[in-house]
Structures are given as structure tokens and as C-alpha cells.
């Protein structure tokens, strides 16, 4: 996650606060008494009627249900049997909160998935993955940052993007958030910077370019008893301009704004050591969607 809010998705606040990592039943009751069917005082009550046709009907419904379930289980083919049309951006009738899309790509460019499809879903998947990479702790190390940017950026804008990121992750900025010169955390602490996509949206799409929004939550901060930058969570939206380079989607430009942010839950806050253990024990995702 980029530690800036309402700024270019690179790492430093542009116009916001420098210390902001995201700059990174009422009613009445009435009681109703119902007399049992056939009870005295309830002369109009319906009495149970035994009818052999009712039993036959129920039996028939049960048989049909069992047959339908068996047919559905037998017809559940593997993903390999999916029709080519499955690559469309979401099946018709799927709920707005349901996971959509075909299975992940198989190729990788280093640790980042590559070889995304040349369609809307492929562009969304690429943008979500790129948001994870650009919003990672590796971006705070100069060598790792340059490897990431060079692998994700389009050749026409790679130099410009690289210069922008290098300027944002300056020595002064690293010192401000409590990191060493190489972007590592001081002894006894753990640096946390993770971006977790919650969804994607296509703003515009053509066979050669796409503008994709990625709604994300993120974690940012330093664990440790002496940390003045405790790990916090935030919500933001990353917008990516992508270009098809003949074999994959690449980044032309990125930007970020805060929100949409849900109401904070009532979960108790965990201690610094517990957060550090979670970060070290739970690996982050390299494929989102």
C-alpha cells in the first residue's frame, strides 16, 4: 500500500498530511393467542384431513428432488471443461459480491503473475496484481523497487515512473517513517506494508488500453514497543492506466484516492507482538482475483 492519500500511487503524500500513511429495532409488541385446530371455542378451525393423494404427491416431490441433486452432481465438470465464453467479465446473474472470473494465469514475471488475457477480466486481474506489488514492503528497497517497476511498467513510461517512485521513496521519507536507508525495519521491529484488493471496476476498455479501478484495504506501520508508527489499516482506491504491449498488460500511469471506507468494526486491537507474528507467519498473496 502506498503511504499517501489522495496522491499519485507512488509513496509520498502530495498535498495531504505527510504523517498520514493513507494520505495512504424499535416498535410495539402485541400478543395473539391462537386456539388449536378443533379446540372448543374455535369452531371454524381447519381439521386435519387425511388424503392418500397428498402422500403420493409428497413422495413424488422427494423423488424428483433426489434425481435433480444426482443430476447436478454428475454434471459438475472441471474448470478445464469450461466453454470459451467463460472468460467474460462475470457470469450473467452472479451477485454483486460474488467472486467472478476464470482460473488464475499460469505465467509469472518474477513473483508477479503475468500473461493476463486480452479482455476486460484480464485487465482487471492485471491491475489488482499490480496494486499488490506496488503496495508492498519491497517498494521501500531501491533495488527491489526498480525490479518491480521495470517488470510492470510499459516501456514508453518506465523511465518516468521509475524516476517518480525513486523520488517519492527518498532517504528523508524512509527516515520519517522509521526505516533504515535500505528500507528495512530497525532491530526489534517489523515493517508492514500490504495491499489487499477488495474489488475491481472497469472505467474504460479497448483492445489496446484500459482504465481500471482497484478498491483496496491496506496495512502500514512498524511493530515494536518503541515504534511511533504503529500498524494501522486503511481503505483507498487505486486507478491504473494500462496498455496492451502485444503479450500482456503494462502500466502507463497510476494514481490513488482515499476510500470508500466502511465503518470500523468493534474488534479489539491486537498487541504489537501479535501483529508482528501474524505478518511473519501469514504470507501475502501474489495473485488477487
KEMI-583440 format. One record per residue (C-alpha): residue number from 0; x, y, z. Coordinates in nm, 3 decimals, padded with zeros to 5 digits, always signed. Each point is the difference from the previous one (the first is absolute). Example, Ala and Ser with C-alpha at 12.3 -4.5 7.8 and 13.67 -1.06 7.14 Angstrom:
- 0:+01.230:-00.450:+00.780
- 1:+00.137:+00.344:-00.066
***
This chain:
- 0:+00.000:+00.000:+00.000
- 1:+00.126:+00.338:-00.084
- 2:+00.030:+00.215:+00.309
- 3:-00.159:+00.301:-00.171
- 4:-00.360:+00.114:-00.012
- 5:-00.164:+00.180:-00.291
- 6:+00.331:-00.013:-00.184
- 7:+00.189:-00.171:-00.275
- 8:+00.027:-00.371:+00.085
- 9:+00.369:+00.008:+00.065
- 10:+00.077:+00.052:+00.362
- 11:-00.006:+00.358:+00.127
- 12:-00.286:+00.232:+00.074
- 13:-00.049:+00.273:-00.255
- 14:-00.216:+00.260:+00.162
- 15:-00.117:-00.203:+00.302
- 16:+00.152:-00.042:+00.342
- 17:+00.350:-00.143:-00.007
- 18:-00.066:-00.211:+00.309
- 19:-00.309:-00.168:-00.143
- 20:+00.095:-00.341:-00.145
- 21:-00.314:-00.003:-00.210
- 22:+00.021:+00.376:-00.099
- 23:+00.078:-00.439:-00.030
- 24:-03.345:-00.806:+01.400
- 25:-00.243:+00.158:+00.167
- 26:-00.376:-00.048:-00.006
- 27:-00.297:-00.131:+00.200
- 28:-00.088:-00.359:+00.064
- 29:-00.341:-00.162:-00.003
- 30:-00.078:-00.349:+00.126
- 31:-00.237:-00.213:-00.203
- 32:-00.142:-00.323:+00.142
- 33:-00.095:-00.266:-00.249
- 34:-00.212:-00.290:+00.106
- 35:+00.099:-00.343:-00.129
- 36:-00.187:-00.131:-00.301
- 37:-00.322:-00.164:+00.108
- 38:+00.020:+00.136:+00.354
- 39:-00.318:+00.115:+00.177
- 40:-00.061:+00.365:-00.070
- 41:+00.158:-00.029:-00.344
- 42:-00.280:-00.153:-00.208
- 43:+00.137:+00.125:-00.329
- 44:+00.339:-00.161:+00.043
- 45:+00.125:-00.217:-00.279
- 46:+00.011:-00.364:+00.091
- 47:+00.273:-00.229:-00.127
- 48:-00.106:-00.188:-00.310
- 49:+00.165:-00.324:-00.097
- 50:+00.019:-00.051:-00.373
- 51:+00.198:-00.270:-00.175
- 52:+00.061:+00.239:-00.291
- 53:+00.197:+00.231:+00.232
- 54:+00.238:-00.279:+00.091
- 55:+00.051:-00.092:-00.366
- 56:+00.070:+00.364:-00.087
- 57:+00.259:+00.041:+00.277
- 58:+00.170:-00.324:-00.098
- 59:+00.020:+00.115:-00.359
- 60:+00.157:+00.334:+00.097
- 61:+00.267:-00.175:+00.209
- 62:+00.087:-00.232:-00.288
- 63:+00.031:+00.295:-00.238
- 64:+00.226:+00.189:+00.242
- 65:+00.231:-00.299:+00.044
- 66:+00.022:-00.044:-00.376
- 67:+00.077:+00.369:-00.052
- 68:+00.279:-00.003:+00.259
- 69:+00.153:-00.310:-00.154
- 70:-00.013:+00.155:-00.345
- 71:+00.160:+00.323:+00.123
- 72:+00.285:-00.186:+00.169
- 73:+00.062:-00.209:-00.307
- 74:-00.001:+00.305:-00.226
- 75:+00.254:+00.201:+00.203
- 76:+00.294:-00.009:-00.239
- 77:+00.351:+00.129:+00.064
- 78:+00.125:+00.347:-00.085
- 79:+00.173:-00.147:-00.302
- 80:-00.339:-00.076:-00.153
- 81:-00.111:+00.362:+00.018
- 82:-00.109:+00.155:-00.325
- 83:+00.206:+00.280:-00.157
- 84:-00.275:+00.242:+00.094
- 85:+00.095:-00.041:+00.367
- 86:+00.265:+00.267:-00.045
- 87:-00.262:+00.274:+00.000
- 88:+00.010:+00.241:+00.293
- 89:-00.243:-00.176:+00.233
- 90:-00.269:-00.257:-00.065
- 91:-00.350:+00.125:-00.064
- 92:-00.209:+00.005:+00.313
- 93:+00.293:-00.011:+00.242
- 94:-00.041:+00.205:+00.316
- 95:+00.186:+00.331:+00.038
- 96:+00.209:-00.140:+00.285
- 97:+00.073:-00.336:-00.158
- 98:+00.349:-00.087:-00.118
- 99:+00.017:+00.004:-00.378
- 100:+00.243:-00.101:-00.271
- 101:+00.181:-00.301:-00.133
- 102:+00.293:-00.176:+00.163
- 103:+00.326:+00.195:+00.055
- 104:+00.270:+00.037:-00.262
- 105:+00.283:-00.251:+00.005
- 106:+00.291:+00.225:-00.100
- 107:+00.209:+00.213:+00.231
- 108:+00.240:+00.289:-00.042
- 109:+00.217:-00.055:+00.306
- 110:-00.249:-00.020:+00.285
- 111:-00.276:+00.184:-00.188
- 112:-00.255:-00.188:-00.213
- 113:+00.019:+00.081:-00.370
- 114:-00.161:-00.092:-00.329
- 115:-00.342:+00.150:+00.075
- 116:-00.275:-00.041:-00.256
- 117:-00.067:+00.273:-00.253
- 118:-00.349:+00.070:+00.127
- 119:-00.169:+00.193:+00.279
- 120:+00.059:-00.269:+00.258
- 121:+00.364:-00.025:-00.094
- 122:+00.043:+00.375:+00.044
- 123:-00.173:-00.011:+00.339
- 124:+00.212:-00.290:+00.118
- 125:+00.317:+00.174:-00.113
- 126:-00.094:+00.321:+00.181
- 127:-00.081:-00.185:+00.323
- 128:+00.331:-00.185:-00.007
- 129:+00.195:+00.312:-00.083
- 130:-00.165:+00.183:+00.290
- 131:+00.120:-00.274:+00.235
- 132:+00.355:+00.026:-00.135
- 133:+00.019:+00.380:+00.005
- 134:-00.152:+00.004:+00.347
- 135:+00.252:-00.238:+00.155
- 136:+00.289:+00.040:+00.241
- 137:+00.241:-00.078:-00.284
- 138:-00.067:+00.342:-00.150
- 139:+00.197:+00.156:+00.287
- 140:+00.322:-00.172:-00.111
- 141:+00.161:+00.174:-00.297
- 142:+00.118:-00.311:-00.183
- 143:-00.322:-00.192:+00.050
- 144:-00.206:+00.305:-00.094
- 145:+00.178:+00.041:-00.330
- 146:-00.044:-00.368:-00.083
- 147:-00.372:+00.027:+00.069
- 148:-00.053:+00.317:-00.199
- 149:+00.200:-00.120:-00.299
- 150:-00.202:-00.322:-00.012
- 151:-00.339:+00.173:+00.028
- 152:+00.036:+00.326:-00.192
- 153:-00.047:+00.042:-00.372
- 154:+00.326:+00.074:-00.179
- 155:-00.131:+00.342:-00.107
- 156:-00.044:+00.119:+00.360
- 157:+00.240:-00.221:+00.200
- 158:+00.266:+00.270:+00.041
- 159:-00.252:+00.262:+00.108
- 160:-00.168:-00.231:+00.249
- 161:+00.334:-00.115:+00.138
- 162:+00.118:+00.353:+00.059
- 163:-00.324:+00.089:+00.173
- 164:+00.011:-00.299:+00.231
- 165:+00.369:+00.055:+00.084
- 166:-00.073:+00.362:+00.088
- 167:-00.293:-00.094:+00.221
- 168:+00.188:-00.269:+00.192
- 169:+00.279:+00.239:+00.091
- 170:+00.243:-00.037:+00.286
- 171:-00.184:+00.269:+00.192
- 172:-00.331:-00.179:-00.042
- 173:+00.146:-00.328:+00.123
- 174:+00.137:+00.171:+00.308
- 175:-00.334:+00.168:+00.063
- 176:-00.181:-00.332:+00.028
- 177:+00.279:-00.159:+00.203
- 178:+00.173:-00.220:-00.259
- 179:+00.369:-00.051:-00.065
- 180:+00.167:+00.125:-00.319
- 181:-00.069:-00.327:-00.181
- 182:-00.368:+00.003:+00.094
- 183:+00.032:-00.260:+00.275
- 184:-00.145:+00.029:+00.348
- 185:+00.219:+00.075:+00.303
- 186:+00.108:-00.290:+00.220
- 187:-00.283:-00.131:+00.214
- 188:-00.279:+00.118:-00.232
- 189:-00.178:-00.114:-00.315
- 190:-00.103:+00.224:-00.288
- 191:-00.348:-00.066:-00.137
- 192:-00.125:+00.123:-00.337
- 193:-00.263:-00.215:-00.169
- 194:-00.271:+00.078:-00.253
- 195:-00.309:-00.222:-00.010
- 196:-00.231:+00.050:-00.300
- 197:-00.369:-00.022:+00.083
- 198:-00.131:+00.046:-00.354
- 199:+00.060:+00.146:-00.344
- 200:-00.198:+00.216:-00.240
- 201:+00.045:+00.078:-00.370
- 202:-00.022:+00.371:-00.071
- 203:+00.090:-00.036:-00.367
- 204:+00.123:-00.281:-00.222
- 205:+00.123:-00.064:-00.351
- 206:+00.216:-00.273:-00.148
- 207:+00.309:+00.216:+00.047
- 208:-00.062:+00.208:+00.316
- 209:-00.198:-00.024:+00.321
- 210:-00.073:+00.213:+00.305
- 211:-00.061:-00.214:+00.307
- 212:-00.086:+00.093:+00.357
- 213:+00.107:-00.230:+00.283
- 214:-00.171:+00.044:+00.335
- 215:+00.244:-00.101:+00.272
- 216:+00.057:-00.026:+00.371
- 217:+00.351:+00.020:+00.132
- 218:+00.231:-00.041:+00.299
- 219:+00.282:+00.240:+00.072
- 220:+00.236:+00.067:+00.291
- 221:+00.270:-00.133:+00.229
- 222:-00.043:-00.254:+00.278
- 223:+00.208:+00.020:+00.314
- 224:-00.029:+00.150:+00.347
- 225:+00.192:+00.313:-00.099
- 226:-00.183:+00.055:-00.329
- 227:-00.155:+00.342:-00.050
- 228:-00.171:-00.122:-00.320
- 229:-00.221:-00.291:+00.113
- 230:-00.159:-00.220:-00.264
- 231:-00.329:+00.150:-00.118
- 232:-00.254:-00.099:-00.262
- 233:-00.157:+00.216:-00.268
- 234:-00.212:-00.005:-00.315
- 235:+00.086:+00.156:-00.334
- 236:-00.061:-00.034:-00.373
- 237:+00.281:-00.036:-00.251
- 238:-00.062:+00.103:-00.361
- 239:+00.223:-00.152:-00.267
- 240:+00.040:+00.091:-00.364
- 241:+00.107:-00.318:-00.179
- 242:+00.128:-00.070:-00.350
- 243:+00.011:-00.326:-00.192
- 244:+00.361:-00.049:-00.115
- 245:-00.065:-00.300:-00.225
- 246:+00.026:-00.267:+00.267
- 247:-00.120:+00.149:+00.328
- 248:-00.149:+00.305:+00.174
- 249:+00.253:+00.258:+00.120
- 250:-00.031:+00.317:+00.207
- 251:-00.005:+00.343:-00.160
- 252:-00.103:+00.199:+00.306
- 253:-00.133:-00.049:+00.353
- 254:-00.178:+00.220:+00.252
- 255:-00.174:-00.046:+00.333
- 256:-00.281:+00.151:+00.205
- 257:-00.131:-00.082:+00.346
- 258:-00.309:-00.218:+00.062
- 259:-00.264:-00.120:-00.029
- 260:+00.048:-00.081:+00.371
- 261:-00.244:-00.219:+00.194
- 262:-00.085:+00.055:+00.364
- 263:+00.274:-00.132:+00.226
- 264:-00.098:-00.322:+00.175
- 265:+00.009:-00.063:+00.374
- 266:+00.288:-00.248:-00.013
- 267:+00.241:+00.042:+00.292
- 268:+00.337:+00.144:-00.099
- 269:+00.280:-00.257:-00.002
- 270:+00.334:+00.059:+00.162
- 271:+00.314:+00.083:-00.196
- 272:+00.151:-00.347:+00.048
- 273:-00.317:-00.169:-00.124
- 274:-00.001:+00.215:-00.313
- 275:+00.368:-00.075:-00.064
- 276:-00.061:-00.374:+00.038
- 277:-00.294:+00.016:-00.242
- 278:+00.202:+00.186:-00.262
- 279:+00.287:-00.248:+00.026
- 280:-00.221:-00.309:+00.005
- 281:-00.268:+00.093:-00.253
- 282:+00.143:+00.041:-00.349
- 283:-00.150:+00.262:-00.227
- 284:-00.178:-00.080:-00.324
- 285:+00.172:+00.029:-00.338
- 286:-00.323:-00.048:-00.194
- 287:-00.311:+00.202:+00.067
- 288:-00.337:-00.087:-00.163
***
